[in-house]
Amino acid sequence: VAKDLGLQLPALSDRGVRVVSEGRTQYFGLHGKTGHLVTAERIDREQLCESVQQCVLRCELIVEGEM
């Protein structure tokens, strides 16, 4: 994520970068030392998308300040 945004790793925490998922459970997060997108919770496809063939989890990346 840091690389895709063109930010150095310290800038991720300085800008308050975070990943927000729809709903209560936050399934994704950012690894503080690498800037990689990681799973923050166990993802159970059968529970989330039991009657849908194509399962999509939407999330947003929030970056405070100007880019």
N, CA and C atoms as an extended XYZ file, in Angstrom:
201
Properties=species:S:1:pos:R:3:atomname:S:1:resname:S:1:resid:I:1 pbc="F F F"
N         0.827       -1.185        0.000 N   VAL     1
C         0.000        0.000        0.000 CA  VAL     1
C         0.870        1.247        0.000 C   VAL     1
N         1.904        1.242        0.850 N   ALA     2
C         2.799        2.402        0.898 CA  ALA     2
C         3.422        2.641       -0.475 C   ALA     2
N         3.868        1.582       -1.110 N   LYS     3
C         4.494        1.700       -2.427 CA  LYS     3
C         3.494        2.216       -3.465 C   LYS     3
N         2.279        1.680       -3.449 N   ASP     4
C         1.255        2.105       -4.402 CA  ASP     4
C         0.889        3.580       -4.234 C   ASP     4
N         0.924        4.072       -2.994 N   LEU     5
C         0.605        5.473       -2.736 CA  LEU     5
C         1.810        6.393       -2.909 C   LEU     5
N         2.993        5.795       -3.074 N   GLY     6
C         4.198        6.601       -3.211 CA  GLY     6
C         4.622        7.235       -1.900 C   GLY     6
N         4.331        6.550       -0.773 N   LEU     7
C         4.686        7.055        0.545 CA  LEU     7
C         5.793        6.221        1.163 C   LEU     7
N         6.607        6.852        1.970 N   GLN     8
C         7.581        6.127        2.772 CA  GLN     8
C         6.839        5.539        3.975 C   GLN     8
N         7.385        4.475        4.562 N   LEU     9
C         6.691        3.807        5.668 CA  LEU     9
C         6.342        4.733        6.834 C   LEU     9
N         7.242        5.621        7.276 N   PRO    10
C         6.851        6.506        8.391 CA  PRO    10
C         5.644        7.383        8.056 C   PRO    10
N         5.453        7.691        6.785 N   ALA    11
C         4.332        8.544        6.379 CA  ALA    11
C         2.989        7.852        6.599 C   ALA    11
N         2.958        6.507        6.597 N   LEU    12
C         1.705        5.796        6.830 CA  LEU    12
C         1.140        6.145        8.200 C   LEU    12
N         1.971        6.085        9.230 N   SER    13
C         1.476        6.407       10.566 CA  SER    13
C         1.322        7.912       10.752 C   SER    13
N         2.205        8.698       10.146 N   ASP    14
C         2.106       10.158       10.271 CA  ASP    14
C         0.809       10.688        9.681 C   ASP    14
N         0.337       10.071        8.607 N   ARG    15
C        -0.885       10.518        7.931 CA  ARG    15
C        -2.132        9.795        8.447 C   ARG    15
N        -1.960        8.903        9.400 N   GLY    16
C        -3.119        8.189        9.941 CA  GLY    16
C        -3.772        7.278        8.931 C   GLY    16
N        -2.983        6.636        8.074 N   VAL    17
C        -3.528        5.744        7.050 CA  VAL    17
C        -4.135        4.515        7.727 C   VAL    17
N        -5.365        4.183        7.319 N   ARG    18
C        -6.028        3.003        7.867 CA  ARG    18
C        -6.970        2.407        6.834 C   ARG    18
N        -7.289        1.149        7.020 N   VAL    19
C        -8.203        0.430        6.135 CA  VAL    19
C        -9.520        0.245        6.882 C   VAL    19
N       -10.625        0.583        6.233 N   VAL    20
C       -11.939        0.478        6.850 CA  VAL    20
C       -12.808       -0.426        5.988 C   VAL    20
N       -13.393       -1.451        6.616 N   SER    21
C       -14.292       -2.380        5.924 CA  SER    21
C       -15.735       -1.993        6.228 C   SER    21
N       -16.646       -2.424        5.351 N   GLU    22
C       -18.068       -2.218        5.611 CA  GLU    22
C       -18.477       -3.086        6.797 C   GLU    22
N       -19.397       -2.626        7.587 N   GLY    23
C       -19.882       -3.420        8.710 CA  GLY    23
C       -19.015       -3.264        9.946 C   GLY    23
N       -19.300       -4.083       10.929 N   ARG    24
C       -18.615       -3.995       12.219 CA  ARG    24
C       -17.232       -4.625       12.207 C   ARG    24
N       -17.081       -5.719       11.509 N   THR    25
C       -15.817       -6.444       11.520 CA  THR    25
C       -14.840       -5.829       10.537 C   THR    25
N       -13.662       -5.525       11.014 N   GLN    26
C       -12.605       -4.979       10.168 CA  GLN    26
C       -11.714       -6.152        9.741 C   GLN    26
N       -11.853       -6.563        8.482 N   TYR    27
C       -11.155       -7.745        7.993 CA  TYR    27
C        -9.727       -7.468        7.552 C   TYR    27
N        -9.398       -6.215        7.288 N   PHE    28
C        -8.077       -5.894        6.763 CA  PHE    28
C        -7.405       -4.820        7.613 C   PHE    28
N        -6.087       -4.821        7.548 N   GLY    29
C        -5.296       -3.811        8.237 CA  GLY    29
C        -4.007       -3.593        7.478 C   GLY    29
N        -3.203       -2.670        7.965 N   LEU    30
C        -1.896       -2.401        7.364 CA  LEU    30
C        -0.813       -2.866        8.316 C   LEU    30
N         0.148       -3.588        7.782 N   HIS    31
C         1.300       -4.022        8.581 CA  HIS    31
C         2.188       -2.800        8.787 C   HIS    31
N         2.423       -2.432       10.035 N   GLY    32
C         3.138       -1.207       10.356 CA  GLY    32
C         4.572       -1.145        9.870 C   GLY    32
N         5.265       -2.289        9.783 N   LYS    33
C         6.678       -2.282        9.390 CA  LYS    33
C         6.895       -2.417        7.896 C   LYS    33
N         5.912       -3.003        7.189 N   THR    34
C         6.103       -3.232        5.753 CA  THR    34
C         5.172       -2.402        4.876 C   THR    34
N         4.055       -1.948        5.438 N   GLY    35
C         3.068       -1.226        4.646 CA  GLY    35
C         2.198       -2.132        3.805 C   GLY    35
N         2.271       -3.443        4.030 N   HIS    36
C         1.469       -4.409        3.274 CA  HIS    36
C         0.046       -4.477        3.819 C   HIS    36
N        -0.890       -4.753        2.932 N   LEU    37
C        -2.268       -5.006        3.317 CA  LEU    37
C        -2.336       -6.425        3.866 C   LEU    37
N        -2.879       -6.603        5.067 N   VAL    38
C        -2.944       -7.916        5.702 CA  VAL    38
C        -4.365       -8.179        6.191 C   VAL    38
N        -4.685       -9.439        6.406 N   THR    39
C        -5.976       -9.767        6.999 CA  THR    39
C        -5.873       -9.566        8.505 C   THR    39
N        -6.866       -8.909        9.068 N   ALA    40
C        -6.882       -8.621       10.496 CA  ALA    40
C        -7.792       -9.587       11.243 C   ALA    40
N        -8.682      -10.233       10.536 N   GLU    41
C        -9.632      -11.185       11.108 CA  GLU    41
C        -9.747      -12.389       10.184 C   GLU    41
N       -10.185      -13.491       10.738 N   ARG    42
C       -10.444      -14.683        9.936 CA  ARG    42
C       -11.606      -14.388        8.992 C   ARG    42
N       -11.454      -14.762        7.723 N   ILE    43
C       -12.501      -14.518        6.731 CA  ILE    43
C       -13.156      -15.850        6.393 C   ILE    43
N       -14.424      -15.972        6.736 N   ASP    44
C       -15.186      -17.195        6.507 CA  ASP    44
C       -16.140      -16.960        5.340 C   ASP    44
N       -15.746      -17.437        4.163 N   ARG    45
C       -16.528      -17.206        2.951 CA  ARG    45
C       -17.945      -17.760        3.072 C   ARG    45
N       -18.107      -18.932        3.659 N   GLU    46
C       -19.426      -19.542        3.775 CA  GLU    46
C       -20.350      -18.678        4.633 C   GLU    46
N       -19.816      -18.034        5.652 N   GLN    47
C       -20.622      -17.187        6.509 CA  GLN    47
C       -20.959      -15.866        5.819 C   GLN    47
N       -20.005      -15.284        5.121 N   LEU    48
C       -20.204      -13.979        4.498 CA  LEU    48
C       -21.033      -14.028        3.225 C   LEU    48
N       -20.827      -15.060        2.420 N   CYS    49
C       -21.445      -15.114        1.090 CA  CYS    49
C       -22.060      -16.482        0.835 C   CYS    49
N       -22.866      -16.944        1.749 N   GLU    50
C       -23.365      -18.308        1.656 CA  GLU    50
C       -24.188      -18.601        0.409 C   GLU    50
N       -24.946      -17.625       -0.096 N   SER    51
C       -25.796      -17.911       -1.255 CA  SER    51
C       -25.347      -17.172       -2.514 C   SER    51
N       -24.131      -16.639       -2.522 N   VAL    52
C       -23.634      -15.868       -3.660 CA  VAL    52
C       -22.398      -16.562       -4.217 C   VAL    52
N       -22.358      -16.715       -5.537 N   GLN    53
C       -21.215      -17.386       -6.140 CA  GLN    53
C       -19.957      -16.523       -6.090 C   GLN    53
N       -20.087      -15.249       -6.390 N   GLN    54
C       -18.933      -14.357       -6.375 CA  GLN    54
C       -18.959      -13.555       -5.071 C   GLN    54
N       -17.962      -13.767       -4.228 N   CYS    55
C       -17.896      -13.118       -2.923 CA  CYS    55
C       -16.941      -11.924       -2.995 C   CYS    55
N       -17.424      -10.738       -2.621 N   VAL    56
C       -16.613       -9.522       -2.681 CA  VAL    56
C       -16.645       -8.854       -1.312 C   VAL    56
N       -15.471       -8.549       -0.783 N   LEU    57
C       -15.349       -7.777        0.451 CA  LEU    57
C       -14.844       -6.399        0.085 C   LEU    57
N       -15.608       -5.389        0.388 N   ARG    58
C       -15.219       -4.027        0.047 CA  ARG    58
C       -14.578       -3.360        1.260 C   ARG    58
N       -13.562       -2.559        0.974 N   CYS    59
C       -12.930       -1.783        2.023 CA  CYS    59
C       -12.415       -0.487        1.427 C   CYS    59
N       -12.158        0.471        2.299 N   GLU    60
C       -11.642        1.758        1.855 CA  GLU    60
C       -10.330        2.042        2.578 C   GLU    60
N        -9.458        2.742        1.892 N   LEU    61
C        -8.203        3.178        2.491 CA  LEU    61
C        -8.363        4.663        2.804 C   LEU    61
N        -8.245        5.006        4.063 N   ILE    62
C        -8.403        6.377        4.512 CA  ILE    62
C        -7.004        6.963        4.744 C   ILE    62
N        -6.731        8.112        4.108 N   VAL    63
C        -5.464        8.809        4.273 CA  VAL    63
C        -5.791       10.230        4.699 C   VAL    63
N        -5.311       10.626        5.884 N   GLU    64
C        -5.554       11.976        6.373 CA  GLU    64
C        -4.527       12.927        5.751 C   GLU    64
N        -4.935       14.133        5.499 N   GLY    65
C        -4.042       15.120        4.918 CA  GLY    65
C        -4.053       15.063        3.399 C   GLY    65
N        -3.364       15.987        2.775 N   GLU    66
C        -3.333       16.059        1.326 CA  GLU    66
C        -2.380       15.043        0.734 C   GLU    66
N        -2.727       14.591       -0.479 N   MET    67
C        -1.868       13.650       -1.212 CA  MET    67
C        -1.212       14.387       -2.354 C   MET    67
